[in-house]
Amino acid sequence: MKKKILVIVTVTVIALLVAAFFVYTQISELQNQISVLKAQNGEVQDQLSELENQLSELQLQNREKQDRLNDFTYELAKERHLNVKITAFVWIGGFHPIGGQWLGHPVNVTIQNDDVVPLSGMKLWVALVNENTGAEIGTGDKTIDRLNAGESREIYVDAMSGPCTSLITSLNYDVCVVTLAVGDIVLDKGTYSLS
């Protein structure tokens, strides 16, 4: 009987030792994998930092080029008429509250650059004007980034950027005057009904 117990204890101890060794090797292998993954993570973080630096540099270069193109567009507009025009207008209408007692009036305006050069730094001014008195009752604006030669683009002037009026303002006798300008130079202008 003592022999049986001794054999069982011995087998149990050996089994536990084998299991402990197996667990130890698994833990060691996992620790090695974790070390490798940490090293790879460090390399990826370094690459990410390098890419972020490159992106920042490219964004800075892009802003500088955009500023030069804006300046070029303005200087060119002072020398000659730029062939860019408003080709379509859509009054979106609807109820667009923008806080408190105010309503925004979004519009879509299509711009066509028929000039031979890309243009940038233009601004689209949108004004609601009383047709009878000529009084402006709400204004808004939207800056237009690069518009390549031959390019047409629909510009959405949202409720926050477009003209706004109070809730009690009647639009019965109003029209929308859209002006496309660069700096203080008007490139195109149109008057549109609100229907």
C-alpha positions, 0 to 999 in steps of 0.5 A: 500500500505504501508503495502504491502511495509512493508511486502515485505521489512520485507520478504526481510530482513528475506530472506537476514538474512536467506541467510546470516546465511546459507552463514556464516554456510557454511563458518564456515564449510569450515574453519573447513574443511580447519583446519582439512585438514591443520592438516592432511597435517602437519601430512603427511608432518611429515610422508614424512620427516620421510620417507625421513630420512629413505630413506637417511639412507637406501641409506647410508647403501646400499652405505656402503654395495656396497663399502664392496662388491666392496672391497670383490670382489677386494680382492677375485680377488687377491686370485683366478680367478673369474668365470665371463666372457663376453658372447656376444658383439653387435656393435650398429653402426650408427651415434651418434654425441656427440658434435663438431667433435666427434662420440660416438660408443655404444655397448651392452656387456653381462656379465655372473657371473658363480661364487658362490658369488655376484660380484661388482665394476667391470669395462667394458673397451671398446677400438677401436683398429686399427687391423694393428697397434694395436693403440687405436683410442677411448676408453670408460668404464662402471662401473657394479654394483652388479652382483649376482651369476648365473646372466647374464646382458646385459650392454649398453655402450652408445655413451657418455660412449663408445669409441669416435672418430673424424668424419674423423676417418675411422673404416675400419681396427678396432676391438673392444677390450672389457676388464672386470676388477676389479681394476687392475685385468683382469677378461675376455677380448675379441676382436670383429669385428665391424659388 
